[in-house]
């Protein structure tokens, strides 16, 4: 596994060094849920793990991914909403969860 930052590309010797992100594919809201008239809706968005090396983890986060690219952005200094936040229409707004030290949440 390589660092998700395209400008870095460092190989992972140990995944516990750095930050591992579980990220959903960025798709339109209408394509996130499927289900037939008589059944329960099911979320069908593919997810992948992406790793940031220790150096990149200090200043960047994995924001999302598409079929063409991984979106890595600088960490914002402003307070962000909780990753599991739901908007006023009831849509799940999280695009990424971070797994560091065996638990999901924001990186330290």
C-alpha positions as CSV (number, residue, x, y, z in Angstrom):
1,X,0.0,0.0,0.0
2,X,1.2,3.5,-0.9
3,X,0.5,6.9,0.7
4,X,-2.7,8.3,-0.8
5,X,-0.9,11.7,-1.4
6,X,0.1,11.6,-5.0
7,X,3.0,13.9,-4.3
8,X,4.4,11.5,-1.7
9,X,3.8,7.8,-2.7
10,X,5.7,6.4,0.3
11,X,5.3,2.6,0.8
12,X,3.6,1.4,4.0
13,X,6.0,-0.7,6.1
14,X,3.4,-0.8,8.9
15,X,-0.2,0.5,8.7
16,X,-0.2,1.6,12.3
17,X,2.4,4.2,11.3
18,X,0.3,7.0,9.6
19,X,-3.4,7.1,9.2
20,X,-5.8,4.6,7.6
21,X,-9.0,6.1,6.1
22,X,-12.2,4.2,5.1
23,X,-13.7,6.3,2.3
24,X,-16.9,6.0,0.3
25,X,-16.9,6.5,-3.5
26,X,-18.2,10.0,-4.3
27,X,-21.5,9.4,-6.1
28,X,-24.7,11.5,-6.6
29,X,-27.3,11.2,-3.8
30,X,-29.8,9.3,-6.0
31,X,-27.2,6.6,-6.7
32,X,-26.4,5.9,-3.0
33,X,-29.5,3.9,-2.1
34,X,-31.3,1.2,-4.0
35,X,-34.4,-0.9,-3.1
36,X,-37.5,-2.1,-4.8
37,X,-41.1,-1.0,-3.9
38,X,-41.7,-3.8,-1.4
39,X,-38.2,-4.0,0.2
40,X,-35.9,-2.0,2.5
41,X,-33.5,0.6,0.9
42,X,-29.9,-0.5,0.9
43,X,-26.8,1.7,0.7
44,X,-24.7,0.5,-2.2
45,X,-21.8,2.8,-2.3
46,X,-18.4,1.1,-2.6
47,X,-15.8,1.9,0.0
48,X,-12.0,1.6,0.0
49,X,-9.2,2.0,2.5
50,X,-6.5,4.7,1.9
51,X,-3.4,5.2,3.9
52,X,-1.5,8.5,4.6
53,X,2.1,8.2,5.8
54,X,3.0,9.8,9.1
55,X,4.4,12.9,7.5
56,X,1.4,13.5,5.3
57,X,-1.0,12.7,8.1
58,X,0.2,15.7,10.1
59,X,-1.1,18.2,7.5
60,X,-3.5,16.3,5.2
61,X,-6.6,14.2,5.2
62,X,-8.3,11.9,2.6
63,X,-11.5,13.8,1.7
64,X,-13.0,11.3,-0.9
65,X,-12.4,9.4,-4.1
66,X,-13.9,9.1,-7.5
67,X,-13.3,6.6,-10.3
68,X,-10.5,8.8,-11.5
69,X,-8.7,10.2,-8.4
70,X,-8.1,10.2,-4.7
71,X,-9.0,13.6,-3.1
72,X,-6.5,14.6,-0.5
73,X,-6.8,18.0,1.1
74,X,-5.0,20.0,3.8
75,X,-6.4,19.7,7.3
76,X,-8.6,22.7,8.0
77,X,-8.1,24.6,11.2
78,X,-11.8,25.5,11.5
79,X,-14.1,23.1,13.4
80,X,-15.7,20.6,11.1
81,X,-19.0,18.8,11.6
82,X,-19.0,15.3,13.1
83,X,-18.3,12.7,10.4
84,X,-21.6,10.9,11.0
85,X,-23.7,14.1,10.6
86,X,-27.0,14.0,8.8
87,X,-28.3,17.0,6.9
88,X,-31.8,18.5,7.2
89,X,-33.2,16.3,4.4
90,X,-32.1,13.2,6.3
91,X,-29.2,12.4,4.0
92,X,-26.0,10.9,5.4
93,X,-23.3,13.5,4.7
94,X,-20.1,11.6,5.7
95,X,-17.6,10.8,3.0
96,X,-14.7,9.5,5.1
97,X,-14.0,7.9,8.4
98,X,-10.5,7.7,9.9
99,X,-9.2,4.6,11.7
100,X,-6.2,5.3,13.8
101,X,-5.1,3.2,16.7
102,X,-7.9,0.7,16.2
103,X,-10.9,3.2,16.6
104,X,-12.8,5.2,14.1
105,X,-12.9,9.0,14.4
106,X,-10.8,12.1,13.7
107,X,-7.1,11.6,13.6
108,X,-5.1,12.8,16.6
